[in-house]
């Protein structure tokens, strides 16, 4: 229902919970995705038709941190062969979680319960495409809760 309402009221967001892997397309632009389980999201090719201005927000909502540290709980990955997710800047615990390199993936990372260096509910990543490259910016509560890698 909110898919139609957002045409009348543009401040409404289309919210979709992802509980299984998903390959995004141009029609997913403007949506807010919640990540409530271990999923892999594949972004559309940044140089594809109508990709300039493509935008999505990904909010981590899975409450259990997991028992093992360093394991991805949700992964956003590029469909391009090259690392085309750039300007990764994930402010976290004192601003320590900052990466400014091109990456192939953005991971919401698990950690032991009580460990503040893992993804926690409310952490998010925004991805914007200019027609050539995906740009990522986000916020994580823990120091290493959201990371980028090639």
N, C-alpha and C positions, 0 to 999 in steps of 0.2 A: 504494500500500500504506500509506503513512504517513497517508493520509486516514482510514483505519479505525483505525490504531494510536493516533492521537491521542485517540480516544474512551476507550481503555483507559489510556493514559499521557498525561495532558493537558499535560505539559511538552514533548512532541514537537511540532514545528511542521510544518505542511504547506508545503513549499517548491515554488514554481512559477517556472520561468524564462520570462520574457517575451521573445520574439524577434520578435513582431509586435504591432500595436496591439490594445488590449483595452478593452472597456467592462465595468467592475466591476458586480457586483450584490450583493445582501444575502448570498448564499452564499459570497462571497469573504472574509468576515470572519474574522479570526484567521490568515490566511495570510501568509507571507513571500514576497515576489516579488523575484527577481533580475532586473536589467535589463542584459542582455548585448549589446544592440544598440539602435539608434535606434528608440524606440517612443513612442507616445502612449497614456497610460492615462486613461480617463474615469471619474471617480468616480461612484458612484450618487447620486441626488438625496438630499440630507441629510434631507429631510422625508418621505421614502418610508416605507412600512411596515417596521417592525422595524429601523430604522436607528439608534436610540439604542443606543450601545455598539459600533457597527461599528468595526472596527480592522483596519489592515493595515500592514505594514512593507515598504518598498521599498529594496533594497540595490543600489547601482550596482556592477556587476562588469566592465564593458567596459574593457579594459586600455589601448587606444590613446587618447590624449588628443585626437587630431584635429589637423589642421594649422592650422585657423582658430579663433581665439578668439571667444567670445560666441555660438556656435551651440549650440542645445540638442541634447544627446545622448539624453535621455529626458525626457519631459514628463508631469506629472500634472496633469490639468485637471478643473475642476468641471463637472458637467452642468447646474448651475443658471445662470440668466441673469445673476445678480448674483455679484460676487466673494464667495464664501462660505468660502474657505479662510483662516482667521484664526490669529493668534498664531504667525506664522511666526518661528521662532527657530532659526537654524542656526549652532551654535557651530563655529567654524573657527579657523584660524591666529591664535591669540591672542584668540579670541572676537570677531573683527572682522565676521564674516558674520551680522549680526542684522537682521531685518526684523520689525516688529510691525504690519503693515498687512494689511487684507483683500486677498486676491489671487484671481485667476481660475486661475492656473497656478503650479506649482512645477516649476522646470527644473533638471536636472543639466546643467551647461554645460561645453562643451569648451574647450580652449585648446591652445596650441602645446606640443609635447613639451618637457619640462623646466620649463614654466611652472606654478607652484604655485597659480595662481588658477583652476583648473578642477577638475571632478569627477574623483575618483580612486577606484579600486576600494576598496570598504569604506564609502564615504560612504553615508549612509542617511537616510530620512525616514519617520517614523511618522505615520500619520493616524488620528485618532479622531473619531467623530461622536457628537454628543449628541442627535440627532434634529432639529436645526435648522441646525447649522453643522458644518463640518469643521475640526478643529484640527490643525495640523502642527507637528512638532518634529523636529529631526534634527541630524546632525553631518556636517560636510564638512572634509576635510583642508585644502583651499585656501581662500583668503579669499573667493572668489566662485564656488565650485564648485557651490553650490546657491542658487538665487535664486527669488524670488516676483515675479509681475507680474500686472497687471490686464488 
